[in-house]
Amino acid sequence: MQNVMYRVSIFGILIFLHGCTQVHPKLSAHDLGVKSFAPVCNDLNGSDETYETALPQEIDTDDLPTIIKKVNDLDYFPQVLAPYLDTNFTNQETALEVQKHFEERYYSPWMYAAAPICAKEAKWPVTAFTGGYGSNLMRVDPSWIPELVVQSNYDAFSTVNAPAVTTKWMNMRVFPTQKPLYKNPALPGEGYPFDLLQNSSVAFNEPIFISHYSKDGSWAYVFTNNASGWVESDGVAVIKPEQIALMKEKKKVCITQDRIPLYDESHQFIAYSRIGMVLPLIEEMQDNFKVLFVNSDGILEHMYVPKESAHLGFHLLNKEDLITIGSNMLRNTYGWGGMFEERDCSSMIRDLFTPFGIWLPRNSASQAKKGEVIFFNGLDNTQKLALIKEKGVPFETILYKKGHVLLYIGTYEGNVMVMHNIWGIRTIDASGKKGRVIIGKAAITTLQLGQEVENFDSNNMLLSKLVSMNIITHTPVSLVRAKQKGKLSKL
């Protein structure tokens, strides 16, 4: 009888708790009878109850058209750097003047007290864009750009004036928007991927300087050591002087491989590695470098970089590192302005030289002015090739044509060879219609790239359009002359 009464009492208490309790205890998946693993898939055709996880793929990949035409250079010449390094390159033995000032340039945004340009210079997009085409290939609404101008909040230019760090990889935009603007999608070279509003990109944990925020606060106008523009404000963190001092005084770890996952001390994913990243060292361990990074709250934390994907300090130019870094670069598809976490011609060259402590500007025209510049004025194509062979220093010389830079890597079977990230080869048919044969990636080619392609536009051959070459490791002639006169001119 006592047992019966005990069971009734417990049952009553349970009913009371179920009916009256306002605070419910947290239940585990086991308590709820929920499986902690996905069910085994049976024949879904036998059931009417299916869970849609994706739209059906309606395009059979076997039926996709082949739109990439054969380009002889890409088939014939080795698309790896080793053969060119073996015959054209000798390891550097002593540090050059250009390699002694990298950190000064890299950390320059943290030295600003105010924006390094005036508001009028920063506002150039206001008058540069009046219309264009959007992502749907239709004309954008006429009110869109004026709205972006208002959102840009240039009245607040250089009012925040704060040193900061990027906490994720980001696009750098001309206006505070991710939406694209194309000139004319119907014409080659004016539609995709040439988004007029893509200015550049910024890597994770990169030093920046904040000028001001957009009207709604969702974007920040920032300066890096090589570009300025709009980035998403949730990807920047303001930092303190003592944090700056700590990061600057530490030895530097230079990334030599892309897309390696990096984790913190709790093994939480933080970011992917990217060649061009420079990280302050905390401790060299057996298999990893422990480095500093700034989290989204502006707090310094530690993460780990595998030793096989980085090196300590800035190395002298050498075959082993060039092969490692170059092999990563040659896997890159073309990324206009760094879109899609890829690289274009100038960002490829810039990032390639960063682990060697050689700072370069971001765009092609500026890169073409670094070091000793040699112009091709009045030279025909044969003379250009002869001058490149005579004066060019393999893996230290940039070849320049308007809007494009190429790295001279020496000769191969008598051909002048270059490494560059290129969108396509220009064509023009008998009626005058222009087109492109898309390459869309980093490649090793000659300067006569595409000459065998049908309707090849010989007037726009790379070699024909070359304007100059510049040896980035040489002291500019103007600086040499200034030193001889006892003066120093600004670079």
Buried (B, 14 or more C-beta within 10 A) or exposed (E): EEEEEEEEEEEEEEEEEEEEEEEEEEEEEEEEEEEEEEEEEEEEEEEEEEEEEEEEEEEEEEEEEEEEEEBBBBEEBEBEBEBBBEEBBEEBEEEBEBBEEBBEEBBBBBEBEEBBBEBEEBBEBBEEBEEBBBBEEEEBEEEBBEEBBEBBBBEBBBBBEBBBBBBBBBBBBBBBBBEBBBBEBEEBBBBEBBBBBBBBBBBBBBBBBBBBBBBEEBBBBBBBBBBBBBBBBBBBBBBEEEBBEBBBEBEBBBBBBBEBEBBBEEEEEBBBBBBBBBBBBBEEEEEBBBBBBBBEEBEBBEBBBBBEBBBEEBBBBBBEBBBBBBBBBBEBEBBBBBBEBBBBBBBBBBBBBBBBBBBBBBBBEBBBBBBBBBEBEEEEBEEBBEBBBEEBBBBBBBBBBEEBBBBBBBBBEEBBBBBBBBBBBBBBEEEEEBBBBBBBBBBBBBBBBBBEBEBBBEEBBBBBBBBBBBBBBBBBEEBEEBEEEEEEEEE
